[in-house]
């Protein structure tokens, strides 16, 4: 790696690292490669000439996953509201005419 400087400890002793997880393999498909610092043992994803800490990527992944779960929950709630509203508004068998009421006095 040329000109790679660790963003955590500013060391120039950064080397390539193996991909460990599915997310790291997905980063490789997007053009990233994994790096590790010899001094602080920190792991980073390299995109071109920039290094991104894995802890930042994990935080971003968690936030995106939480957003996705919240959107799915909101969609389920909206679907339930629409379904219940539709089931309550079904036409009844009543024809709308007033029933004849007999009054006895």
C-alpha positions in Angstrom: 0.0 0.0 0.0 1.4 3.3 -1.0 0.9 6.5 1.0 -1.5 4.8 3.5 -1.5 6.4 6.9 -3.5 5.0 9.8 -6.4 7.4 10.7 -6.2 6.2 14.3 -2.5 6.5 15.2 -1.0 8.2 12.1 1.4 5.4 11.5 2.6 4.6 7.9 2.8 0.8 8.7 -0.5 -0.2 7.2 -0.9 -3.5 5.3 -3.7 -5.4 3.5 -5.9 -7.6 5.7 -8.2 -10.5 5.0 -12.0 -10.0 4.7 -13.7 -11.6 7.6 -17.4 -10.9 7.3 -20.1 -10.7 4.7 -20.1 -6.9 5.0 -16.4 -6.8 4.3 -16.9 -8.9 1.2 -19.6 -6.5 0.1 -17.2 -3.7 0.5 -14.7 -5.5 -1.7 -17.5 -5.7 -4.4 -17.9 -2.0 -4.1 -14.2 -1.4 -4.6 -12.9 -1.3 -1.1 -10.1 -3.3 0.4 -9.4 -4.2 4.0 -6.3 -2.8 5.8 -4.7 -3.2 9.2 -2.2 -1.0 11.1 0.9 -2.7 12.6 1.1 -0.2 15.4 -2.4 0.1 16.8 -3.9 -3.1 15.2 -6.8 -1.1 13.9 -8.8 -2.3 10.9 -9.9 0.0 8.1 -11.6 -0.1 4.7 -9.6 1.5 1.9 -11.5 3.3 -0.9 -9.0 4.7 -3.3 -6.6 6.8 -1.2 -8.9 7.2 1.8 -9.1 4.9 4.8 -12.4 4.5 6.8 -12.4 3.0 10.3 -14.4 -0.2 10.6 -16.0 1.1 13.8 -17.4 4.0 11.7 -18.7 1.6 9.1 -20.3 -0.6 11.8 -22.0 2.4 13.3 -23.3 3.4 9.8 -24.5 -0.2 9.2 -26.4 -0.3 12.5 -28.0 3.0 11.9 -29.1 1.9 8.4 -30.4 -1.3 9.7 -32.4 0.5 12.4 -33.8 2.8 9.9 -34.9 -0.1 7.7 -36.5 -1.9 10.7 -38.4 1.3 11.6 -39.6 1.8 8.0 -40.8 -1.8 7.9 -42.6 -1.4 11.2 -44.3 1.8 10.0 -45.3 0.0 6.8 -46.8 -2.8 8.8 -48.7 -0.4 11.0 -50.1 1.5 8.0 -51.1 -1.8 6.3 -52.9 -2.9 9.5 -54.7 0.5 9.8 -55.8 0.3 6.1 -56.9 -3.3 6.5 -58.9 -2.7 9.6 -60.4 0.4 8.1 -61.4 -1.5 5.0 -62.9 -4.4 6.9 -65.0 -2.0 9.0 -66.3 -0.1 6.0 -67.7 -3.1 4.2 -71.3 -2.7 3.0 -73.9 -4.2 5.3 -77.0 -6.2 4.2 -79.3 -3.4 5.4 -81.0 -1.8 2.4 -81.2 1.6 4.1 -85.0 1.6 4.4 -86.5 2.3 7.8 -88.2 -0.6 9.4 -91.9 -0.3 10.0 -92.4 0.3 13.7 -95.8 -0.4 15.1 -96.9 1.7 18.0 -99.5 0.2 20.2 -101.2 2.6 22.6 
